[in-house]
Amino acid sequence: MSFSEHTDDKTLWQAFRLGDETAFGLLYQRYVRVLFSYGKKLSRDEQAVEDAVQDLFVDLWQSRSRLSEVESARFYLFRSLRRKIHKSLRPDQLASESWELTDEWRLPTSPAQEAEVIKAERLQTQTADLQAKLKKLPLRQYEVLMLYYYQDFSYAQIADLLAINEQSVRNLLHRGLHKLRQFAFLLSTILLFILFFLRQ
């Protein structure tokens, strides 16, 4: 059976469980970076996170024949990595780090591509601003927002991942959004004052 980068997770997972190396490689390529980024949010030790991600995939391959079907391979990987990190690291090694959203931009070769790059750079600036605000949030609020908006996990999946109930997830999400709005309002107020004095 042939696979491509567009093959859905469920098909890749089924083939991987049967020992298909290509399917396993595609799952690895699809999730290794985002798992590493998620892990860095949970731990200060980047090398330990990298090792945990690699160990996770090694464990998966070695235990492939014993794995069961999963509703979401992405959720399974996130949950497995989170458990592995929390189990292997000391409490002082756990911390909230930045959630990396990195893209590789190529030099524009036409006006249309240049416009796309400018748009992308503007988006990158806005993303950096959002990241700065997010890092001011308490860890749980930050993590819930990341999992809900960046990884598109459901309330039930986040509750399972964090070992809390769904209402707690909703409360954390609501409080996190409320604080982000407060940060945004404060920032806009400061900018208005700066602009006012610059015009004097």
MOHU-V653847 format. One record per pair of residues at least 24 apart in sequence whose C-alpha atoms are under 10 Angstrom apart, sorted by the first residue. I is the first residue (numbers start at 0). GAP is how many residues later the second one is. Records with the same first field share a line. If there is no record, write none. Layout:
I = GAP ; GAP
This chain:
4 = 24 ; 25
7 = 65
8 = 61 ; 62 ; 63 ; 64 ; 65
9 = 59 ; 60 ; 61 ; 62 ; 63 ; 64
11 = 61
12 = 51 ; 54 ; 55 ; 56 ; 57 ; 59 ; 60
13 = 50 ; 53 ; 54 ; 55 ; 56
14 = 49
15 = 44 ; 45 ; 48 ; 49 ; 51
16 = 43 ; 44 ; 46 ; 47 ; 48 ; 49 ; 50 ; 51 ; 52
17 = 46 ; 47 ; 48 ; 49
18 = 42 ; 43 ; 45 ; 46
19 = 41 ; 44
20 = 40
23 = 33 ; 36 ; 37 ; 40
24 = 32
26 = 30 ; 46 ; 47
27 = 25 ; 26 ; 29
29 = 44
30 = 42 ; 43 ; 46 ; 47
31 = 25 ; 45
32 = 67 ; 68 ; 69
33 = 44 ; 65 ; 66 ; 67 ; 68 ; 117
34 = 39 ; 42 ; 43 ; 46 ; 47
35 = 45 ; 63 ; 64
36 = 60 ; 61 ; 62 ; 63 ; 64 ; 65
37 = 40 ; 43 ; 44 ; 58 ; 59 ; 60 ; 61 ; 62 ; 105 ; 108 ; 109
38 = 39 ; 42 ; 43 ; 45 ; 46 ; 55 ; 56 ; 57 ; 58 ; 59 ; 60
39 = 45 ; 54 ; 55 ; 56 ; 57 ; 58 ; 59 ; 60
40 = 53 ; 54 ; 55 ; 56 ; 57 ; 58 ; 59 ; 94 ; 98 ; 101 ; 102
41 = 40 ; 43 ; 44 ; 51 ; 52 ; 53 ; 54 ; 55 ; 56 ; 57 ; 97 ; 101
42 = 42 ; 43 ; 46 ; 47 ; 48 ; 49 ; 50 ; 51 ; 52 ; 53 ; 54
43 = 48 ; 49 ; 50 ; 51 ; 52 ; 53
44 = 44 ; 48 ; 49 ; 50
47 = 37 ; 40 ; 41 ; 45
48 = 32 ; 35 ; 36 ; 40
50 = 34
51 = 28 ; 29 ; 30 ; 32 ; 33 ; 36
52 = 24 ; 25 ; 27 ; 28 ; 29 ; 31 ; 32
53 = 27
54 = 26 ; 29
55 = 24 ; 25 ; 28
56 = 24
71 = 81 ; 85
73 = 77 ; 79
74 = 72 ; 76 ; 77 ; 78 ; 79 ; 82 ; 83 ; 85 ; 86
75 = 81 ; 85
77 = 69 ; 73 ; 83
78 = 78 ; 79 ; 81 ; 82 ; 83
79 = 81
81 = 79 ; 80
82 = 78 ; 79
94 = 44
95 = 39 ; 40 ; 41 ; 42 ; 43 ; 44 ; 46 ; 47
96 = 38 ; 42 ; 45
97 = 30 ; 33 ; 34 ; 36 ; 37 ; 44
98 = 32 ; 35 ; 36 ; 43 ; 44 ; 47 ; 51
99 = 27 ; 28 ; 31
100 = 26 ; 27 ; 30 ; 49
128 = 55
129 = 50 ; 53 ; 54
132 = 46 ; 47 ; 48 ; 49 ; 50 ; 51 ; 54
133 = 42 ; 43 ; 45 ; 46 ; 49
135 = 40 ; 43 ; 44 ; 47
136 = 38 ; 39 ; 40 ; 42 ; 43
137 = 34 ; 37 ; 38
139 = 29 ; 32 ; 33 ; 36
140 = 28 ; 29 ; 30 ; 31 ; 32 ; 33 ; 34 ; 35 ; 36 ; 38
141 = 30 ; 31 ; 34 ; 35
142 = 29 ; 30 ; 33
143 = 24 ; 25 ; 26 ; 27 ; 28 ; 29 ; 30 ; 32
144 = 24 ; 27 ; 28 ; 29 ; 31 ; 32
145 = 27
147 = 25
148 = 24
